[in-house]
Amino acid sequence: MNTIPHWINGSPTPGSATTSQPVFNPATGQAQAQVVLGGAADVDTAVAAAAKAFEAWSDSSLTQRTQVMFAFRQLLVEHEEELGRIISAEHGKTVDDARGEITRGREVVEFACGLGDVLKGSFSDQVSRGIDVHNFRQPLGVVAGITPFNFPAMVPLWMHPIAIATGNTFILKPSERDPSAANFVADLYRKAGLPDGVFNVVHGGKDAVDAILTHPGIEAVSFVGSTPIAKYVHETATSHGKRVQALGGAKNHAVVLPDADLEFAANHITAGAYGSAGERCMAVSVAVAVGDAADGLVEILERKAREVKIGPGDQPGTDMGPLVTKAAQERVENAVATAAAQGATLVVDGRGLKVDGHENGFFTGPSLLDHVTTDMDAYQEELFGPVLAILRVDTLDEAINVINANPYGNGTALFTASGEAARRFQRTIHVGMIGINVPVPVPMSYYSFGGWKDSLIGDNPIHGPEGIRFYTRPKVVTTRWPQQAQSITAGFDFPTSS
């Protein structure tokens, strides 16, 4: 069986790991590889390589760095199909969906290609007689990213292109469930001309995570995952003097008003709820039907849920693949059973699905739950699966109050034809990313990604302008160049602008 190694200092290495974990094909339920599980010793090795590489890379020209990014971007284009199939085989999502995540991740690389403009400092002439002030930003050093299974290419691409382009060196700890994409990307960086040690991959579980969070040679940590782990990462890493980006979980609502085009809304909510089998932090997991919109919306959502084509991710025409693990499948199906026991109406029950030829795969069908209330588990928990809950309310204000009372604040959407309603919604909702007639409002790479409340621990969103600030620190320089023949007496009073 193929063993997936670490990638340290420019090449694959088994490191010092003595244990491994199987990597499954979710469509067949069979182990197809094993990945080494590293720990503190492997993190030490990666940090040493990254620290050595930082000496030269941080002093490289901005032109050199952006040239590597341009080459890396082109390699992502050329190898999109291959990388997409690697992701599909380990995650289970469709190849088209995997290619979509690569495209969105590549947009961050394109943003990094333009850092020459973003990194320009400012200059103030003659702030006092003969004195000028200017500022610029410099990289931090060795930084790290800890990323989830659901987007093995895109989420790391939110981190390392900006970190590397700003002059840092990077250590990635990807999910051990679908680790191959990280090594493939590392090899693309090598082909793009990135020096050895600038980008490294350490595979592992909690031992590797804890080693990253506490290592004195790592300056900053970026994390995307569940809220409890995000809180742990933030608390542990900040207590060890590190900067932290920690993005947590979500419970994303899509509000549908009676004036909305219900066919349009249902079509997009279906894609937002069941795309990637619901395994994404921006999935639409709750549809809030306002007033007279409810019955018609549920009728259309039922039809569309039953039309979703389920099968292996590499099979043409498949809309939704399997869940990532057997445990994930069981958890989601148990949640549907609990919802029914608590009084929800099972409009569509996706449990017990078997796909011909893939009977041992981790498949479950779309489930649609009506008459869900806010005290039910199906509403309160992030199910991370193809389950859409319908809440019924009377007014837009009631819908806003429901969303604002939820502990999560990652993304939300409103479907309406009313500009007044849309403006009121976007101004009063306590959520970080908002879509108006857009179900999954993931911002472009030149904006930053981050929610509110328990969806973002701390105050550091990811990529875009906030990413630049996170991976660099400013210097302000005050200069005076007196004429050599001029004698200037130093003053002992506090300097002013006079």
C-alpha positions as CSV (number, residue, x, y, z in Angstrom):
1,M,0.0,0.0,0.0
2,N,1.3,3.5,-0.9
3,T,2.6,5.5,2.0
4,I,2.2,9.2,1.9
5,P,5.3,10.9,3.5
6,H,6.0,14.4,4.8
7,W,7.5,17.0,2.4
8,I,10.4,18.8,4.1
9,N,13.1,20.9,2.7
10,G,12.1,20.4,-0.9
11,S,11.5,16.6,-1.0
12,P,9.4,13.7,0.4
13,T,10.6,12.3,3.6
14,P,9.2,9.6,6.0
15,G,10.6,11.6,8.9
16,S,10.8,9.9,12.3
17,A,7.1,8.8,12.4
18,T,6.6,5.2,13.6
19,T,2.8,5.2,13.1
20,S,0.5,5.7,10.2
21,Q,-3.2,5.9,9.4
22,P,-5.2,4.6,6.5
23,V,-6.5,6.9,3.8
24,F,-9.9,5.8,2.5
25,N,-11.7,6.1,-0.8
26,P,-15.1,7.3,0.5
27,A,-16.9,5.9,-2.6
28,T,-15.7,2.4,-2.0
29,G,-15.1,2.4,1.7
30,Q,-11.7,0.8,1.1
31,A,-8.3,2.0,2.3
32,Q,-6.2,3.1,-0.6
33,A,-3.1,4.4,1.1
34,Q,-1.6,5.2,4.4
35,V,-0.2,8.5,5.7
36,V,2.6,8.8,8.2
37,L,1.7,10.5,11.5
38,G,4.4,12.9,12.5
39,G,5.0,14.5,15.9
40,A,7.3,17.0,17.6
41,A,10.5,15.6,16.0
42,D,9.1,16.1,12.5
43,V,7.9,19.6,13.3
44,D,11.3,20.4,14.7
45,T,12.9,19.2,11.4
46,A,10.5,21.3,9.3
47,V,11.0,24.4,11.5
48,A,14.8,24.0,11.1
49,A,14.5,23.8,7.3
50,A,12.0,26.7,7.2
51,A,14.1,28.9,9.5
52,K,17.2,28.3,7.3
53,A,15.3,29.0,4.2
54,F,13.9,32.2,5.7
55,E,17.3,33.8,5.8
56,A,17.5,34.0,2.0
57,W,13.8,34.1,1.1
58,S,13.0,37.0,3.3
59,D,15.8,39.0,1.7
60,S,14.7,38.0,-1.9
61,S,13.3,40.6,-4.1
62,L,9.6,41.1,-4.5
63,T,10.1,40.4,-8.2
64,Q,11.6,37.0,-7.5
65,R,8.7,36.1,-5.2
66,T,6.0,37.2,-7.6
67,Q,7.7,35.3,-10.4
68,V,7.5,32.1,-8.4
69,M,3.8,32.9,-7.8
70,F,3.1,33.4,-11.4
71,A,4.8,30.1,-12.3
72,F,2.9,28.4,-9.5
73,R,-0.4,29.8,-10.7
74,Q,0.2,28.5,-14.2
75,L,1.1,25.0,-12.9
76,L,-2.2,25.0,-10.9
77,V,-4.0,25.7,-14.2
78,E,-2.1,22.9,-16.1
79,H,-2.6,20.3,-13.3
80,E,-6.1,21.2,-12.3
81,E,-7.7,18.0,-13.5
82,E,-5.0,15.8,-11.9
83,L,-5.2,17.6,-8.6
84,G,-9.0,17.5,-8.8
85,R,-9.0,13.7,-9.1
86,I,-6.6,13.4,-6.2
87,I,-9.0,15.4,-4.1
88,S,-12.1,13.5,-5.3
89,A,-10.5,10.1,-4.6
90,E,-9.7,11.0,-0.9
91,H,-12.5,13.4,0.0
92,G,-15.4,12.0,-2.1
93,K,-16.6,15.3,-3.6
94,T,-17.1,15.4,-7.4
95,V,-14.2,16.1,-9.7
96,D,-16.0,19.2,-10.9
97,D,-16.5,20.4,-7.3
98,A,-12.8,19.7,-6.6
99,R,-11.8,21.7,-9.7
100,G,-14.0,24.5,-8.4
101,E,-12.2,24.7,-5.1
102,I,-8.8,24.8,-6.9
103,T,-10.1,27.7,-9.0
104,R,-11.1,29.6,-5.9
105,G,-7.8,28.9,-4.2
106,R,-5.9,29.9,-7.3
107,E,-7.6,33.4,-7.0
108,V,-5.6,33.9,-3.8
109,V,-2.4,33.0,-5.8
110,E,-3.4,35.7,-8.3
111,F,-3.9,38.2,-5.5
112,A,-0.4,37.2,-4.2
113,C,1.0,37.9,-7.7
114,G,0.0,41.5,-7.3
115,L,1.6,42.1,-3.9
116,G,3.9,44.7,-5.4
117,D,1.1,47.2,-5.3
118,V,-0.4,46.0,-2.0
119,L,2.9,46.2,-0.1
120,K,3.7,49.8,-1.0
121,G,4.3,51.8,2.1
122,S,3.6,55.5,2.7
123,F,5.9,58.6,2.8
124,S,5.4,61.9,4.6
125,D,7.7,64.7,3.6
126,Q,8.9,67.4,5.9
127,V,6.9,66.4,9.0
128,S,9.2,68.7,10.9
129,R,12.1,70.8,9.6
130,G,14.3,68.4,7.7
131,I,12.6,65.3,8.9
132,D,10.7,62.7,6.8
133,V,8.7,59.7,7.9
134,H,8.0,56.5,5.9
135,N,6.7,53.0,6.7
136,F,7.0,49.5,5.2
137,R,6.1,45.9,6.2
138,Q,8.4,42.9,6.8
139,P,7.7,39.2,7.1
140,L,7.4,37.4,10.4
141,G,9.5,34.3,9.9
142,V,8.4,30.7,10.0
143,V,4.5,30.5,10.0
144,A,2.2,27.5,9.9
145,G,-1.2,26.4,8.8
146,I,-3.5,23.7,10.2
147,T,-6.3,22.9,7.7
148,P,-9.4,20.7,7.5
149,F,-10.4,17.8,5.3
150,N,-13.3,19.5,3.5
151,F,-11.2,21.7,1.2
152,P,-7.7,20.1,1.0
153,A,-6.5,22.5,-1.7
154,M,-8.5,25.7,-1.3
155,V,-8.2,26.4,2.4
156,P,-4.4,25.9,2.5
157,L,-4.3,28.2,-0.6
158,W,-6.0,30.8,1.5
159,M,-2.8,30.8,3.6
160,H,0.5,29.9,2.1
161,P,0.6,32.0,-1.1
162,I,0.2,35.2,0.9
163,A,2.6,34.1,3.6
164,I,5.2,33.0,1.1
165,A,4.8,36.0,-1.2
166,T,5.3,38.4,1.7
167,G,8.6,36.7,2.5
168,N,7.7,34.1,5.2
169,T,8.4,30.4,5.1
170,F,5.5,28.0,5.7
171,I,4.7,24.7,7.3
172,L,1.4,23.0,6.4
173,K,-0.3,20.4,8.6
174,P,-3.2,19.2,6.4
175,S,-6.0,16.8,7.5
176,E,-4.8,13.2,7.7
177,R,-8.1,12.1,6.0
178,D,-7.1,13.5,2.6
179,P,-3.4,14.3,2.7
180,S,-2.2,13.8,-0.9
181,A,-3.2,17.2,-2.2
182,A,-0.8,18.9,0.1
183,N,2.2,16.9,-1.2
184,F,1.1,17.5,-4.8
185,V,1.0,21.3,-4.2
186,A,4.4,21.1,-2.6
187,D,5.8,19.5,-5.8
188,L,4.2,22.2,-7.9
189,Y,6.0,24.8,-5.8
190,R,9.2,23.0,-6.4
191,K,8.6,23.0,-10.2
192,A,7.7,26.7,-9.9
193,G,11.2,27.4,-8.6
194,L,10.4,27.9,-4.9
195,P,13.7,27.3,-2.9
196,D,13.9,24.3,-0.7
197,G,12.5,24.8,2.8
198,V,10.2,27.6,2.0
199,F,7.1,25.3,1.9
200,N,6.9,22.2,4.0
201,V,4.2,19.6,4.8
202,V,4.1,17.7,8.1
203,H,1.3,15.1,8.3
204,G,-0.1,14.0,11.7
205,G,-2.8,14.3,14.3
206,K,-3.0,16.1,17.6
207,D,0.7,15.5,18.4
208,A,1.8,17.4,15.3
209,V,-0.8,20.1,16.0
210,D,0.4,20.7,19.6
211,A,4.0,20.8,18.5
212,I,3.1,23.5,16.0
213,L,1.1,25.5,18.6
214,T,3.9,25.5,21.1
215,H,7.1,25.5,19.0
216,P,9.2,28.6,19.8
217,G,10.4,28.8,16.2
218,I,6.9,29.4,14.7
219,E,5.7,33.0,14.7
220,A,2.1,32.6,13.6
221,V,-0.5,29.9,13.1
222,S,-3.5,29.9,10.8
223,F,-6.4,27.5,11.5
224,V,-9.7,26.5,9.9
225,G,-11.9,23.9,11.5
226,S,-14.5,23.4,14.2
227,T,-15.2,26.1,16.8
228,P,-14.1,24.0,19.9
229,I,-10.7,23.3,18.2
230,A,-10.4,26.9,17.0
231,K,-10.7,28.0,20.6
232,Y,-8.1,25.5,21.7
233,V,-5.7,26.6,18.9
234,H,-6.2,30.3,19.7
235,E,-5.7,29.8,23.4
236,T,-2.7,27.6,23.1
237,A,-0.9,29.4,20.4
238,T,-1.5,32.9,21.8
239,S,-0.3,31.8,25.2
240,H,3.0,30.8,23.5
241,G,3.3,34.3,21.9
242,K,2.1,33.6,18.4
243,R,-0.3,35.5,16.1
244,V,-3.3,33.4,15.4
245,Q,-6.0,33.2,12.7
246,A,-8.7,30.8,14.0
247,L,-11.8,30.2,11.9
248,G,-14.4,28.0,13.4
249,G,-17.8,26.4,12.6
250,A,-21.0,27.8,11.2
251,K,-24.8,27.5,11.0
252,N,-25.6,29.4,7.9
253,H,-29.2,30.6,7.2
254,A,-30.8,31.5,3.9
255,V,-33.9,33.7,4.3
256,V,-36.6,33.6,1.6
257,L,-39.2,36.4,1.5
258,P,-42.6,36.0,-0.2
259,D,-41.5,38.4,-3.0
260,A,-38.6,36.2,-4.0
261,D,-38.5,34.0,-7.1
262,L,-39.1,30.7,-5.3
263,E,-37.8,28.6,-8.1
264,F,-34.6,30.6,-8.3
265,A,-34.2,30.6,-4.5
266,A,-34.8,26.9,-4.1
267,N,-32.4,26.0,-6.9
268,H,-29.6,28.0,-5.3
269,I,-30.4,26.8,-1.8
270,T,-30.4,23.2,-2.9
271,A,-26.9,23.7,-4.4
272,G,-25.8,25.5,-1.2
273,A,-27.1,22.8,1.1
274,Y,-26.1,19.7,-0.7
275,G,-23.1,20.7,-2.7
276,S,-19.9,18.9,-1.5
277,A,-22.3,16.8,0.5
278,G,-22.8,19.7,2.9
279,E,-19.2,19.3,4.2
280,R,-18.3,23.0,4.1
281,C,-18.4,25.8,6.6
282,M,-20.3,28.0,4.2
283,A,-23.0,25.4,3.4
284,V,-26.6,26.5,3.7
285,S,-27.9,24.4,6.5
286,V,-31.0,26.4,7.4
287,A,-33.7,27.9,5.1
288,V,-35.8,30.5,6.9
289,A,-39.1,30.7,5.1
290,V,-41.0,34.0,5.8
291,G,-44.8,34.1,5.8
292,D,-46.5,32.9,2.6
293,A,-43.2,31.7,1.1
294,A,-43.0,28.6,3.2
295,D,-45.3,26.1,1.5
296,G,-44.3,26.9,-2.0
297,L,-40.6,26.9,-1.1
298,V,-40.8,23.5,0.7
299,E,-42.6,22.0,-2.3
300,I,-39.9,23.1,-4.7
301,L,-37.0,22.1,-2.4
302,E,-38.5,18.6,-2.1
303,R,-38.5,18.2,-5.8
304,K,-35.0,19.5,-6.2
305,A,-33.6,17.4,-3.4
306,R,-35.0,14.2,-5.0
307,E,-33.4,15.3,-8.3
308,V,-29.9,15.4,-6.9
309,K,-27.7,12.7,-8.6
310,I,-25.6,10.8,-6.1
311,G,-22.6,8.6,-6.9
312,P,-18.8,8.4,-7.0
313,G,-17.1,11.7,-7.4
314,D,-15.3,10.7,-10.6
315,Q,-18.5,9.5,-12.3
316,P,-19.8,12.0,-14.9
317,G,-23.2,13.5,-14.1
318,T,-22.8,13.1,-10.3
319,D,-24.1,16.1,-8.3
320,M,-23.1,14.8,-4.8
321,G,-20.5,12.2,-3.7
322,P,-20.2,10.3,-0.4
323,L,-19.3,11.7,3.0
324,V,-15.6,11.6,3.9
325,T,-15.7,8.7,6.5
326,K,-18.0,6.0,7.8
327,A,-18.2,7.9,11.1
328,A,-19.4,11.1,9.3
329,Q,-22.1,9.0,7.5
330,E,-23.3,7.5,10.8
331,R,-23.3,10.9,12.5
332,V,-25.4,12.6,9.8
333,E,-27.9,9.8,9.6
334,N,-28.2,9.7,13.4
335,A,-28.9,13.4,13.4
336,V,-31.8,12.9,10.9
337,A,-33.3,10.3,13.1
338,T,-33.0,12.6,16.1
339,A,-34.7,15.4,14.2
340,A,-37.7,13.1,13.4
341,A,-37.9,12.0,17.1
342,Q,-37.9,15.7,18.2
343,G,-40.8,16.6,15.9
344,A,-39.4,17.7,12.6
345,T,-41.2,16.6,9.4
346,L,-39.0,14.4,7.2
347,V,-39.9,15.7,3.8
348,V,-37.0,13.9,2.2
349,D,-35.2,11.2,4.1
350,G,-31.7,10.5,2.7
351,R,-30.7,7.7,5.1
352,G,-29.9,4.2,4.0
353,L,-28.9,5.1,0.5
354,K,-27.0,2.4,-1.5
355,V,-25.2,3.2,-4.7
356,D,-25.0,0.3,-7.2
357,G,-21.5,-1.0,-7.4
358,H,-20.4,1.0,-4.4
359,E,-22.5,-0.5,-1.6
360,N,-19.7,-0.1,0.9
361,G,-19.3,3.6,0.2
362,F,-20.0,6.3,2.7
363,F,-23.1,7.6,0.9
364,T,-26.2,9.3,2.4
365,G,-28.8,11.1,0.4
366,P,-30.1,14.7,0.8
367,S,-32.4,15.1,3.7
368,L,-35.0,17.9,4.0
369,L,-36.5,18.6,7.4
370,D,-39.6,20.9,7.7
371,H,-41.1,22.5,10.9
372,V,-37.7,22.6,12.6
373,T,-37.5,24.8,15.7
374,T,-34.6,26.5,17.3
375,D,-34.5,24.2,20.2
376,M,-34.0,21.1,18.1
377,D,-30.5,19.5,17.7
378,A,-30.8,19.7,14.0
379,Y,-30.8,23.5,14.3
380,Q,-28.4,23.9,17.2
381,E,-25.6,21.6,15.9
382,E,-23.4,22.0,12.8
383,L,-24.2,18.7,11.1
384,F,-21.6,19.0,8.3
385,G,-23.7,16.9,6.0
386,P,-26.4,17.0,3.3
387,V,-29.2,18.1,5.7
388,L,-31.4,21.2,5.1
389,A,-33.6,22.4,7.9
390,I,-36.7,24.6,7.3
391,L,-37.7,27.2,9.9
392,R,-41.0,29.0,9.4
393,V,-41.3,32.6,10.6
394,D,-43.9,35.4,10.0
395,T,-41.7,38.4,9.3
396,L,-38.2,39.5,8.1
397,D,-37.5,41.0,11.5
398,E,-38.3,37.7,13.2
399,A,-35.9,36.0,10.8
400,I,-33.2,38.5,11.6
401,N,-33.7,38.0,15.3
402,V,-33.4,34.2,14.9
403,I,-30.1,34.5,13.0
404,N,-28.7,37.1,15.4
405,A,-29.5,34.9,18.4
406,N,-27.5,32.0,16.9
407,P,-24.0,31.6,18.4
408,Y,-22.5,31.3,14.9
409,G,-22.1,34.2,12.4
410,N,-20.2,32.9,9.4
411,G,-22.4,33.4,6.4
412,T,-26.0,34.2,5.6
413,A,-28.2,35.0,2.5
414,L,-31.4,36.7,1.7
415,F,-33.6,36.0,-1.3
416,T,-35.8,38.9,-2.2
417,A,-36.8,41.4,-4.9
418,S,-36.9,44.2,-2.4
419,G,-33.9,46.6,-2.1
420,E,-35.3,48.0,1.1
421,A,-35.5,44.6,2.7
422,A,-32.0,43.7,1.5
423,R,-30.5,46.9,2.9
424,R,-32.2,46.4,6.2
425,F,-31.0,42.8,6.4
426,Q,-27.4,43.5,5.6
427,R,-27.2,46.4,8.0
428,T,-28.8,44.7,11.0
429,I,-27.6,41.1,10.7
430,H,-24.8,39.9,13.0
431,V,-22.9,37.9,10.4
432,G,-19.6,38.5,8.7
433,M,-20.4,37.4,5.1
434,I,-23.7,38.2,3.5
435,G,-25.2,37.2,0.2
436,I,-28.2,39.0,-1.4
437,N,-29.7,36.4,-3.8
438,V,-26.3,34.6,-3.5
439,P,-26.5,31.4,-1.3
440,V,-22.8,30.9,-0.5
441,P,-21.3,34.4,-0.1
442,V,-17.6,33.5,-0.1
443,P,-15.7,36.7,-1.0
444,M,-13.2,37.2,-3.7
445,S,-9.5,36.8,-2.8
446,Y,-8.9,40.6,-2.6
447,Y,-11.5,40.8,0.2
448,S,-11.0,38.9,3.5
449,F,-12.8,35.8,4.6
450,G,-14.1,35.7,8.2
451,G,-17.3,35.5,10.2
452,W,-18.5,36.9,13.5
453,K,-19.2,35.4,16.9
454,D,-18.2,31.8,17.4
455,S,-17.2,31.5,13.7
456,L,-14.1,33.6,14.2
457,I,-12.0,33.2,17.3
458,G,-10.0,36.3,17.9
459,D,-10.0,39.1,15.3
460,N,-7.9,38.0,12.4
461,P,-9.8,37.1,9.2
462,I,-8.0,35.2,6.4
463,H,-6.6,36.2,2.9
464,G,-7.1,39.6,1.2
465,P,-5.9,42.7,3.0
466,E,-6.2,41.1,6.5
467,G,-4.0,38.3,5.3
468,I,-1.3,40.7,4.3
469,R,-1.4,42.4,7.7
470,F,-1.4,39.0,9.5
471,Y,1.7,37.7,7.8
472,T,3.7,41.0,8.1
473,R,4.5,43.6,10.7
474,P,5.1,47.3,10.1
475,K,8.1,49.5,10.6
476,V,8.0,53.3,10.8
477,V,11.2,55.2,10.0
478,T,11.9,58.8,10.9
479,T,14.9,60.3,9.1
480,R,16.9,63.5,9.1
481,W,19.8,64.1,6.8
482,P,21.5,67.3,8.0
483,Q,24.1,69.1,5.9
484,Q,27.6,68.0,7.0
485,A,28.7,71.6,7.7
486,Q,25.5,72.4,9.7
487,S,25.7,72.0,13.4
488,I,22.5,71.0,15.1
489,T,22.1,71.0,18.8
490,A,20.1,68.1,20.3
491,G,17.1,69.1,22.3
492,F,16.1,67.5,25.6
493,D,12.4,68.3,25.4
494,F,9.8,65.9,24.0
495,P,9.9,66.0,20.2
496,T,6.9,67.8,18.5
497,S,5.9,68.5,14.9
498,S,7.0,72.1,15.2
